[in-house]
């Protein structure tokens, strides 16, 4: 079983709090404000996906992008 590290938990928490703020603003403040805050959710998740591989490569982890396999130099397609 893989262990989820702290930065992933923080990014997911930030995205979830943004979602909750969006829903709260939609129902209790203003629909336009709720839509604006709702746009933060995919932005926060995208930033987390961008920064997480950078952190792994600095820590000595895999250098290949997620979902791709590292090719050998002499490997033919």
Phi and psi in degrees as a GROMACS rama.xvg file:
@    title "Ramachandran Plot"
@    xaxis  label "Phi"
@    yaxis  label "Psi"
@TYPE xy
-80.0546  148.209  UNK-2
-100.94  130.642  UNK-3
-83.2201  127.708  UNK-4
-85.3135  168.822  UNK-5
-61.1284  -44.2778  UNK-6
-60.1111  -36.4139  UNK-7
-65.2139  -42.0871  UNK-8
-62.9237  -40.7478  UNK-9
-66.349  -42.2394  UNK-10
-64.8056  -41.8004  UNK-11
-66.4688  -38.0062  UNK-12
-65.2218  -42.3868  UNK-13
-62.7801  -41.2489  UNK-14
-66.3174  -40.6584  UNK-15
-67.402  -40.3159  UNK-16
-65.3061  -36.3704  UNK-17
-64.2876  -39.9002  UNK-18
-63.1247  -45.0681  UNK-19
-63.8504  -40.3697  UNK-20
-63.7734  -37.7924  UNK-21
-64.0554  -46.2812  UNK-22
-64.67  -41.1351  UNK-23
-62.903  -42.7823  UNK-24
-68.127  -36.1026  UNK-25
-59.5266  -44.8994  UNK-26
-87.7795  -30.7599  UNK-27
-112.663  -18.3832  UNK-28
-115.322  -77.8048  UNK-29
-157.104  138.438  UNK-30
-65.4735  -36.2594  UNK-31
-64.8119  -40.3967  UNK-32
-65.9078  -39.8439  UNK-33
-62.3203  -39.7569  UNK-34
-65.9651  -41.0096  UNK-35
-62.3026  -46.7643  UNK-36
-68.5448  -31.5557  UNK-37
-64.219  -25.28  UNK-38
-71.2937  -16.3158  UNK-39
-71.096  -28.5022  UNK-40
-58.7832  -55.7367  UNK-41
-66.5573  -27.9767  UNK-42
-67.1258  -42.4674  UNK-43
-65.3156  -42.848  UNK-44
-65.7735  -39.8242  UNK-45
-65.2519  -40.6653  UNK-46
-64.582  -39.2211  UNK-47
-64.2411  -39.9185  UNK-48
-67.6445  -32.1921  UNK-49
-71.9703  -42.5062  UNK-50
-82.3408  -25.6137  UNK-51
-64.3175  -46.4041  UNK-52
-64.4133  -31.9174  UNK-53
-64.1479  -38.7042  UNK-54
-67.8632  -40.4833  UNK-55
-66.3128  -37.6081  UNK-56
-69.9534  -33.3296  UNK-57
-69.9113  -30.141  UNK-58
-82.8926  0.242523  UNK-59
92.5172  16.1536  UNK-60
-81.8512  -159.674  UNK-61
-67.8984  141.519  UNK-62
-97.6425  -12.7562  UNK-63
-75.9897  152.029  UNK-64
-67.8857  151.574  UNK-65
-61.4953  137.224  UNK-66
87.3522  -3.10825  UNK-67
-119.951  156.718  UNK-68
-109.432  143.037  UNK-69
-73.0409  131.002  UNK-70
-93.2576  148.331  UNK-71
-76.6646  149.473  UNK-72
-60.376  -32.329  UNK-73
-95.998  6.59897  UNK-74
-76.2689  130.827  UNK-75
-91.051  151.946  UNK-76
